[in-house]
Amino acid sequence: MAVRKEKGLKKEGAKITRGKIRAKSRSSDKKEIIQKKLKEWEENVLKKSLERMPERQEKFFTTSGIEIPRFLPYYEPEGGILSFPGEFPFTRGFQPTMYRARYWTMRQYSGFGTPEETNERFKFLLKEGQTGLSMAFDLPTQMGYDSSDEVAYPEVGKVGVAIDTVEDMRIVFRDIPLSKVSVSFTINATAPIILGMFYLVGQEQGVPPSQLRGTVQNDILKEFAARGTYIYPPDFSMKLVIDVIEFCAKEMKEFNPISVSGYHIREAGATAVQECAFAICSGIEYVSRAIERGLSPDDFGKRITFFFSVHNNFFEEIAKFRAARRVWSKIMRDRFGAKNPEAMKLKFHAQTSGVTLVAQEPMNNIVRVAYQAMAAALGGAQSIHTNSYDEALALPTDESVKIALRTQQILAYETFIADTVDPLGGSYYVEYLTDEIEKRVWEYIKKIDELGGMKKAVEIGFIQREIARSAWEYQKLVEERKILIVGVNSFRESNGAQKVKIFRLNEEAVKRKIEQLMKFKKERDEGAVISSLKRLEDYARDGKTNLMYPIIECLKANCTLGEISRVFEKIYGRFKGFNFF
């Protein structure tokens, strides 16, 4: 009996040995396939990238002296190699070396009060190591009013800088060389006017339009869906968006004419999946209309950028960015027929979430922002803005904005996360979330296609209702304490809110700004103003001309932003919004 049992064990052992040999053989096959694929990637993708942009150093090491690999190839669970960085569908990043060559651009969204004050803040941030400017505008500027308009006065300079004239834009960038810094403009309904001002100031500084770098947000669909700073009806608003895209494709080839925004959709209450899906559907709408205008997706497509929020669900946010790249690349290639790989790459700016900041214990927001910024970097953002801890109370102070910038600098220079590409690639959890988000995004895209596209989905209220439902569901979980927010519904200080110094707007400076505007209007050539506005009106009525060119002529004649906007309002009216709830 014992002998038979022993023989049985030997047979069992033989099976195990054969199983090990087969497993070893499969492992060896995979290794050979990966090595072959890696060699092809290094020759066809990496080599060109390194010639264009060398890495920051020859080799990277941990503090223990362990060499850090550029990236680690790996197999997907269902078989096959996941794409390498810099190759379709760009799950692992659109650059082969990512931050090993260059860190993300560190932008701090800034602007308040007068052009002079904003100029000072910009210079302060650049001195402290910021690598890109991001300009905030007050509500009158966003809504097409001059600072001197009666309806504008209570809001002049409050949530951003007041820009009425090209002279204001000159002051904002005084002693800031536009040949050396990229500028992002968070502006939508009046985006063509603001871009025209920047175009002229660049020329005055001696920078050719083709060399100006930066981005104008110019995403009106998310204004109708979630934010509300629209002016004109949807059809004319969409025409202005495409006018800007066409103008930049011809005149400002290094400038991004649109930043398709999921950020404001997310801040209004959408989930990560909805943010990703709705932004991509907006992108589909814009690309479709640009192609109808006669533009090539291989040309303007490489200048389409995106803007996402970063919330507190750390791994979901990282996976969201990876899924977004994957989906957009397939849309540009398969739906729009793009052949240029550059036109398939989803490039995005990420901003830490304003809606997650709390007023009760504002110093805790520093920690929230740090984790969110890390998620953005691990997800492969091209530029990042870190919110200041006091933004739930007021505009940030010099102190708080410096801490926000230092958060990015510590992340880049002290954590070593920038020394390898897609460090969480291959994580069972991150890969699972990436696949799940992609699947659910495609479901939304199919639904919105069936409704007639993003513009139609906004007009019938589908997008707004989806956002409202998600916002309500999240708030319910918070109130039921199923989601905990430190300092709000858990671990709350018993002695009340923390006291912090908050920013105070200089009201006297704002009054002087309005007086300067009135003086500016009196001293200009009124005949030139009237004739240029009349030409703009004629072109706006014909509906065929790209309005960027007559807008620039109006700005050269010293027309104000409000005057130009009123021309469009005279023809198309001021849109009152949708009624669907």
Rosetta blueprint (number, residue, H / E / L):
1 M L
2 A H
3 V H
4 R H
5 K H
6 E H
7 K H
8 G H
9 L H
10 K H
11 K H
12 E H
13 G H
14 A H
15 K H
16 I H
17 T H
18 R H
19 G H
20 K H
21 I H
22 R H
23 A H
24 K H
25 S H
26 R H
27 S H
28 S H
29 D H
30 K H
31 K H
32 E H
33 I H
34 I H
35 Q H
36 K H
37 K H
38 L H
39 K H
40 E H
41 W H
42 E H
43 E H
44 N H
45 V H
46 L H
47 K H
48 K H
49 S H
50 L H
51 E H
52 R H
53 M L
54 P L
55 E L
56 R L
57 Q L
58 E L
59 K L
60 F L
61 F E
62 T L
63 T L
64 S L
65 G L
66 I L
67 E E
68 I L
69 P L
70 R L
71 F L
72 L L
73 P L
74 Y L
75 Y E
76 E L
77 P L
78 E L
79 G L
80 G L
81 I E
82 L L
83 S L
84 F L
85 P L
86 G L
87 E L
88 F L
89 P L
90 F L
91 T L
92 R L
93 G L
94 F L
95 Q L
96 P L
97 T L
98 M H
99 Y H
100 R H
101 A L
102 R L
103 Y L
104 W L
105 T E
106 M E
107 R E
108 Q E
109 Y E
110 S E
111 G L
112 F L
113 G E
114 T L
115 P H
116 E H
117 E H
118 T H
119 N H
120 E H
121 R H
122 F H
123 K H
124 F H
125 L H
126 L H
127 K H
128 E L
129 G L
130 Q L
131 T L
132 G E
133 L E
134 S E
135 M E
136 A L
137 F E
138 D L
139 L H
140 P H
141 T H
142 Q H
143 M H
144 G L
145 Y L
146 D L
147 S L
148 S L
149 D L
150 E L
151 V L
152 A L
153 Y H
154 P H
155 E H
156 V L
157 G L
158 K L
159 V L
160 G L
161 V E
162 A L
163 I L
164 D L
165 T L
166 V H
167 E H
168 D H
169 M H
170 R H
171 I H
172 V H
173 F L
174 R L
175 D L
176 I L
177 P L
178 L L
179 S L
180 K L
181 V L
182 S L
183 V E
184 S E
185 F E
186 T L
187 I L
188 N L
189 A L
190 T L
191 A H
192 P H
193 I H
194 I H
195 L H
196 G H
197 M H
198 F H
199 Y H
200 L H
201 V H
202 G H
203 Q H
204 E H
205 Q L
206 G L
207 V L
208 P L
209 P H
210 S H
211 Q H
212 L L
213 R L
214 G E
215 T E
216 V E
217 Q L
218 N L
219 D L
220 I L
221 L H
222 K H
223 E H
224 F H
225 A H
226 A H
227 R H
228 G L
229 T L
230 Y L
231 I L
232 Y L
233 P L
234 P H
235 D H
236 F H
237 S H
238 M H
239 K H
240 L H
241 V H
242 I H
243 D H
244 V H
245 I H
246 E H
247 F H
248 C H
249 A H
250 K H
251 E H
252 M L
253 K L
254 E L
255 F E
256 N E
257 P L
258 I E
259 S E
260 V E
261 S E
262 G L
263 Y H
264 H H
265 I H
266 R H
267 E H
268 A L
269 G L
270 A L
271 T L
272 A H
273 V H
274 Q H
275 E H
276 C H
277 A H
278 F H
279 A H
280 I H
281 C H
282 S H
283 G H
284 I H
285 E H
286 Y H
287 V H
288 S H
289 R H
290 A H
291 I H
292 E H
293 R L
294 G L
295 L L
296 S L
297 P H
298 D H
299 D H
300 F H
301 G H
302 K H
303 R H
304 I E
305 T E
306 F E
307 F E
308 F E
309 S E
310 V E
311 H L
312 N L
313 N L
314 F H
315 F H
316 E H
317 E H
318 I H
319 A H
320 K H
321 F H
322 R H
323 A H
324 A H
325 R H
326 R H
327 V H
328 W H
329 S H
330 K H
331 I H
332 M H
333 R H
334 D H
335 R H
336 F L
337 G L
338 A L
339 K L
340 N L
341 P H
342 E H
343 A H
344 M H
345 K L
346 L L
347 K E
348 F E
349 H E
350 A E
351 Q E
352 T E
353 S L
354 G L
355 V L
356 T L
357 L L
358 V L
359 A L
360 Q L
361 E L
362 P H
363 M H
364 N H
365 N H
366 I H
367 V H
368 R H
369 V H
370 A H
371 Y H
372 Q H
373 A H
374 M H
375 A H
376 A H
377 A H
378 L H
379 G L
380 G L
381 A L
382 Q L
383 S E
384 I E
385 H E
386 T L
387 N L
388 S L
389 Y L
390 D L
391 E L
392 A L
393 L L
394 A L
395 L L
396 P L
397 T L
398 D H
399 E H
400 S H
401 V H
402 K H
403 I H
404 A H
405 L H
406 R H
407 T H
408 Q H
409 Q H
410 I H
411 L H
412 A H
413 Y H
414 E H
415 T L
416 F L
417 I H
418 A H
419 D H
420 T L
421 V L
422 D L
423 P L
424 L L
425 G L
426 G L
427 S L
428 Y H
429 Y H
430 V H
431 E H
432 Y H
433 L H
434 T H
435 D H
436 E H
437 I H
438 E H
439 K H
440 R H
441 V H
442 W H
443 E H
444 Y H
445 I H
446 K H
447 K H
448 I H
449 D H
450 E H
451 L H
452 G L
453 G L
454 M H
455 K H
456 K H
457 A H
458 V H
459 E H
460 I L
461 G L
462 F H
463 I H
464 Q H
465 R H
466 E H
467 I H
468 A H
469 R H
470 S H
471 A H
472 W H
473 E H
474 Y H
475 Q H
476 K H
477 L H
478 V H
479 E H
480 E L
481 R L
482 K L
483 I L
484 L L
485 I L
486 V E
487 G L
488 V L
489 N L
490 S E
491 F L
492 R L
493 E L
494 S L
495 N L
496 G L
497 A L
498 Q L
499 K L
500 V L
501 K L
502 I L
503 F L
504 R L
505 L L
506 N L
507 E H
508 E H
509 A H
510 V H
511 K H
512 R H
513 K H
514 I H
515 E H
516 Q H
517 L H
518 M H
519 K H
520 F H
521 K H
522 K H
523 E H
524 R L
525 D L
526 E H
527 G H
528 A H
529 V H
530 I H
531 S H
532 S H
533 L H
534 K H
535 R H
536 L H
537 E H
538 D H
539 Y H
540 A H
541 R H
542 D H
543 G L
544 K L
545 T L
546 N L
547 L L
548 M H
549 Y H
550 P H
551 I H
552 I H
553 E H
554 C H
555 L H
556 K H
557 A L
558 N L
559 C L
560 T L
561 L H
562 G H
563 E H
564 I H
565 S H
566 R H
567 V H
568 F H
569 E H
570 K H
571 I H
572 Y H
573 G L
574 R L
575 F L
576 K L
577 G L
578 F L
579 N L
580 F L
581 F L
